[in-house]
Amino acid sequence: MASQLHEGAPAALVSSGRVSSTRTVERALALLSAVCSGEAVGLTACARHTGLPASTALRLLRTLESVGFVSRDDAGSFRPGPTMIQLGATAIGRHELARLAAPALDRIGARTNESAYLSIRGVNETAVYIAVVEGTHAVRHTSWVGRAVPMRGLAVGQVLGGEVEAGGYVAGRDVDEPDVTAIVAPVRYAGGVAAAVSVIGPTYRIDEDTMHEYGRVVAAEAAGLSQLLGDGSANGEPGP
């Protein structure tokens, strides 16, 4: 019966239904993106971020909650749900670049004792951290895997944007987090910059000499990864 009604329906009505369904999916995905952008996001912030009426946002968020893509805490704020976390972990775990970079991150962690990261360019001018080897110090930078940060003003953003200094790495102090230093180098491929390798640690432990030492370590490992991706470089030097 349903198929007969659909086949006999005017083309305008069928087209209208498809547009409505597409719009609903787009709105739901926008809300999911808003929920995943912070620690916990309230309904007002979700509605403002997506430009939706609060009632529409709440209806869609409840649907996402019912299938596990979002969850609500005791304060009523929304967080990524178990289904979203599972899918994200699976995607990251299967990411070929993360697999290739694992030995390099291990070596960086062993040489520096600080947290080593792999990040890629995300949507809306963000950098997304997709792999980490945590440092061995009692005070260390804890995992940012899955987190997206604005690229503007950050060392990782400069590297992913292709703006790398002559030494092959970029260092940034106290930009995104207080008292934190990041040293970042590009992983290149034939088409440009594929990813960024970083060392992140507390500023009090990374003086100027240590920063440049870590920069050379990160740049060398990034150059090795670049060669694996076929950037056309030779002798461990970063590609063009």
N, C-alpha and C positions, 0 to 999 in steps of 0.2 A: 504493500500500500504506500509506504513512504517513497519508494523509488518511482512509483507511478505518479505520485503527486509532484515529485521533483522533475520528472521528465516532461510533465505537462505544464509546469509553471512557466510564466512569462520570463523571457531572458533577463529583463530588467530586475525582477525580483531575485532571481538566482544570483546575478551579479552583485546586487545589494547585500545579499546574505554573505557572499564571499568576502566583500569589503569589510563588513561588520566583524566577521570572524578574524580576519587579519588584524584589524585594529585592536581587538581584544587581546590577541597574542602579543602584539607590540607593546600594549600597555602593561601586560603581565610581566614581560621580559624587562621593561623599564623599571618596574617596581622591584623585581628581583635584583637588578643591578644596583638600585638604591640601597636595598637591604644589605648587600654584600660589600658596600663601600665603607662601612664603619663598624665599630664594635657593636653598637645597638642603635637602631633608628626608630624614632617614634612615628606615629601615623601622620602628624603634621609635616614632619620633614619629608616623609615619603611622598605625600601629596604635593608639596612644594617642589621637590626635585623632579617629579614627573609632569607637573602641570595638571594633575587630575583633581577633580573634586574629592574631598575627604571621603564621602560616602562611596564613590566608585573605587577609590584606592582600598578602602577597608573591605569591600566585597571581593575584590581580586586577591587581596592578601589572605583573606580567609580561605579562598580556594587553594592558593599556594600552600597555606598551612595544612590543609586537609590531606595533601599528598606529600607532605614532608619537605617541601622546598624552602619553607620558612618556618620559624618557631617563634613563640612569644615568651618573654621572661615575666617575672612577677610584677614588674613595673609596667607591663603592657607594650614594651618596645619589641621590635622585630629583629631577629637574627637569622643567619643562614641555618636551615633545618638539616636534619640528618641525611636526607636524600641529596641535597645540594652539596654537603660536605663529602659524601661518598663519591658523587660524580666528579667533583673537583679533584679529589685525591687520586681517582682513577686516571683522569686526564693528565694530571701532572706526572704520575708514576709512569705513564706510557709515552711521555714526551721524549722523542728521540734525542733532542738536544740535551735534555737533562741527563739522559743515560750516558751520552758521550762525555759530558762534562764531569761526571761523578769522580773519576780518578784525579782530575785536575783540582777539584774542590778539596778532595782528601789531602792532596799534597800541599795546597795553600794553607789548609788548617794545620797541618803538621809543622809547616815552616813558621807560621806566625802565631799559632795558638789562639787566633781570633776567629770569629765567625766568617765563613766564606759563602758567598751567594752567587747564584746565576739568575739573571733577570732578562726579560724580553719586553719589547714595546707592547703596551696594551692599547685599549681604546681611549679616545678623548684625551690624548697627550698624557698618558700615564705609563709608568714602568711597573711591571708585574714580576714579583719574585717567584720563581718556579722550583728552586732547589737550594738547599743549604747544608753545610757541615758546620755545626755549632762549635764555638771555641771551647777551650778546655779550662779557662780561668773561672774562678768562682763567680766573678763579676764579668758577664759577657753579654753580647747582643743576642737575644733569643729570637727564635725563628719567625721570619716574616713571610714564610711561604704562603702563597695565595693572596698576599696583600698587594694592592695597587696604590702607588703614590704619584702625585703630580710630578712631571718631569722638570717643570720650569724651576730653575734655580738650584737644582740638585746635580751632583757629580754624575749620577747614573743617567740623568736626563741629557746632560751634555754629551756623554759617551754614546748613548743610543741615538742621539741626533747627529752623530758624526763629527763632533767638535772635540778632537783629542789633541793634546799638546805633544810636543816633539818627543818627550820621553815615553810616549805610548800609553800614558795613564792620566787620570784626572783625580785630584784629591779635593775633598770638601769637608770643612769643619763646621759643626754646630749649625747646620742649615735646617734639616728636617726634624731633628731631635736634639735637645740640649745635651752638650758634652759628649757628642758622638762624632767620630771621624770616619769617613768613607773613602776608600781608595779603589778606583774603578778603571777597568781596561776593556777595550772592545773585542768581541769575537766577530771576525769578519767572514764574509763569503763573497762570491763573485758579484752579487748584487748590492753589497753595502755592508751594514752592520747587522748581524743576526742576533746578537745578544751582548750582555755585559757581565763580566766577572768582577766581583767586589770582595774586599775585606772591610768589615765594619767592626769597630771597637770603641771603647771609651777614650776620649781625647787625652785624659791625664796619662794614659799609658802609651800614647803614640806621639812622640815628639817629632821634630822635623827630620832628624836622621832616620828614625824608625819608619816614618811615613814614606820616605824615598826608598828605603830598603824594601818595604812591603810593595811599593809601586813596581819595583823591578820584578819581584816575584810574580805579582798578578799579571803584569804585562807579558812576561815570558810564557805563563800558562795560557793566557788568552791567545797568544800567537800560535802556540801548539794546537789549540782547538781550531783556530782559523785554518791551519793547514789541513786538519782533518776534514774541514768543510770545503776544501778546494778553493781557497781564496787566491791562489796563484803566487803566494809568497815563497821565499826561500830562506834557508839558514835561520829559521826562527824569527825573522823580522816580520812585523805586522804588514799585512797587505795594503794596497793603495786604497 
